[in-house]
Amino acid sequence: TELMTHKINVNVVAPGWIDTPGEHETFSDDLIAEAAQSLPWKRLGLPEDIGKAAAFLCSDDADYITGVVLTVDGGLRFNHCRPDLMPREK
């Protein structure tokens, strides 16, 4: 609340599994492909996905948003939900 008096927004971007070179050094391509297929969007996140979320939170469009954790995980947290509640494929 100390920063609120100065109109400074404080937010957090919480990324899910992001497709980076480090992931490919750590995990096999087969494991990465399998993990991606288990996600609702059927892909790992991209660095650009995180960048876009961060850019939004830094923009004037997010001026009234503060104190939030913006989860950018392609639905990873929904992996154990009922299928009829999952996002529909386009």
Helices and strands as residue ranges (DSSP letters): G 4-6, E 12-15, H 21-26, H 29-37, H 47-58, G 60-62, E 69-72, G 76-78, G 83-85
